């Protein structure tokens, strides 16, 4: 998923200032990204969490000594580490604990966890801003039209505070209706 998004996989082992680091994978960001992403497979990796922390601390220090401007991200897959280990690694880099993706919807699961590393989707910004009402209608369809949505759209003409007031009014009305129905039961 990362390589499809422009990341380039580095050869194994990753070497920084002549010091080798053995991880499941190491990737660097594309043209507009200075990310260095380290993937750790917790199923295949050394089970010694203290050693894992030491490897990240050492790697982070070597990157500093080499004058690297790359931000370091650890992607932990295939299991979990203790909160203390995650916190210790988190002191030297960003930590994304993916765990084991469920068999169903695994690609969406990974996309959600890796979203911070993935590029934003391209929207036709000019059309969306120019005709946002049409964009909303297209996305929700005519079946999605309701008094609630109509009230939110109408409130948008007067700004965000109007939308917030309209939202609060709608929620109160629905809550009161539900309370009345419950009292009648």
N, C-alpha and C positions, 0 to 999 in steps of 0.2 A: 504494500500500500504506500509506503514512504517512497520507494524508488519510482513508483508510478506518478508520484507528486513532485518529482524533480530532485529527490535526494540521490546522492551517489554513494554506493557502498564502497568502503575502503578495504584494502587487502588485510587478511588476517596473518599474524596478529597486528593489532594497531600499534604503531611505534611512534612515541613522542620523545624527542631528544635522545634517541638510541635506547630507550627503555620500552620493551615490548609489553603489551597488555592484551591478555587473551579474554575476549568476550565473544558472545554468540555472533554479534555483528556490530559494526561501527559505520555510521553514515554521516555524511556532511550535507548541509543544505545546498540548494541550487544557487542560481545567480543572485537572488535577493535575500538569501538567508545565511546567517553566520552560525547556524546550529551545528553542534556535534552531538549526534544521538548515539548512545551506547545501548544496545539491546542485550539484556541478561536473561538467559533461559534458566529459570530457577529449578527446572526438573533436571537439566543436564549439568548445571553449574555445581561448583564446590558447595556443599551444604553449610560450610563454615561462614556464618553471617559476618563475624568479626573480620574475616579475610576479605569479604566483599566490600565492607566499609573501608578497609585499608586500601584496597585497589582504587576505589573512587577518590579517596583523599590523595593518594599518590598521583593519580592521573590529573586531578584538578591542580595540584601543586606544579606538576611538570608543564601543564598548559600555561600556568601563570609565569613560570620561569622562561618559557619559550616566547612569551609575549603574545600569546594567542588572544584574539578578540572573540573567539567562538564561545557561545553559551553552551553549557554542557547539560544534556538531558539524559537521565537514566530511565529506560523503559524496561520494567520488570515484568516478565511474562512467565506463565506456567506454574504459578504458585504464589505464595505470600511470604513476606518477611515480617519479622516482629516490628511493632510500632517503633521501638527504640532504633532498630536498624534503619528503617525508613527515615526516621528523623535525623539520624547521623549522616546518611547519604544526602538527605535534603539540605544539610548545612553547606555542602559544596556544589550542589547542582539541583536542577529541577527533577523531581521523581514522578513518574507516571507508572503506577502499579496496575497493570492490565489484568493480572491474574490469568485465569483460564476462560477464554471466551466460550459462551454457550454454543452448542452445535447449531442451534436455530438462530438465525440472524447474526452470525458471527462477524460478518463484514461490517454491518452497521454498528455492532458493539465496539469493534476496533476503531472504526471511524469516529465514534463518540469519544473514546478514550484518547485518541491521538489527534483530536481536532485542533488542539493548540499548535501542533506541528504542521498541520495541513493547510494549504492555501485556502483562502475564502472562495466560495463559489462565485462565478462571474454572473452578475446581473446586468441587464440592460438598464443602467442607472438613469439615463435620461428619460426613458419611457416610464419607468417605475415612479420617478418623482413627478413627472409631468402629469401622469394619469393614474395616480395611486388608487383611486376609487375603482377604476376599471380592472386594475390588477387584483384588488381584493375580491371583486365580484367574480373574476375569472377563477380564482383559487377556491372560493367557497361554493361557487355555482348558485343557481337559482334556488335549489333546495335548501341552501344554507342561509337564505335570507330570513331574518327574524326581526321581531321588534327590538330585541336587544342590540343586534348588529346595526340596525337602522338608527337606533338612538346613539350608538357610539360614533357612527359616521356623521350624523347630524351635529353632535357635540364637537367634532373635530374642527368645524368651521369657526368656533370661538376659541380654540386653543386647548392646550393640555389640561388646564384646570377644569374646563367645561367637560372634557371627557371623563376626568376623575369624578366630578360631581354626578354625571350621568351614570357612570359605573356604580357608584355607591348607592344611588337611588334604585337602580335595577336590582342590585344585590339585596337591599333592604326589602323591596317589594317581593322578591322570590322567597326570602327568609320568612317574612310575615305570612305569605301564602302557605308555606310548608308548616309553620307553627299552627295556623288555623286548622289545616287538614289534620294535623296530629291531635289537636284538642277534640276534634269531631270524632276521632276513632275510638 
